[in-house]
Structures are given as C-alpha cells and as structure tokens.
Amino acid sequence: MCIDFNMKDPSFLCIGCYDGTVMVYDIRNKVSKPIYKSTVRTNKHSDPVWQVKWSEHDSDVKNF
C-alpha cells in the first residue's frame, strides 16, 4: 500500500500493507526477510496502512 525510505539512513525502507502489517527492511541485506514486522503482540491492527513515515525525532533506527 505504501513505502517510505529513512532520510537519515536510506538503506532502511518501511512498508505498510493492506492487512495492517508494517515491515522494515534493510535493503543492504541479501536476505529478503524484514528486520522488523508488526505482529499482534506489537499492536498490529487489521485496517490497511495508507501511509508510513519515519519520525524525524527518533534518530535511533533500531527502535522501530
């Protein structure tokens, strides 16, 4: 549904999906698995994700 590259580190890509999942990929990795994926335990919702945007205030890209 939507994507956003991190402005401070463009190798990080955030993707929002129709089923409510949000995933973060490090495009430098050869592995095609996300480095973060929302789940029911991380408060995943079931509505489509129409927009994702990296927070300018959170410079720690490890804190997804």
Secondary structure by P-SEA (a helix, b strand, c coil): cccccccccccbbbbbcccbbbbbbcccccccccccccccccccccccccbbbbbccccccccc
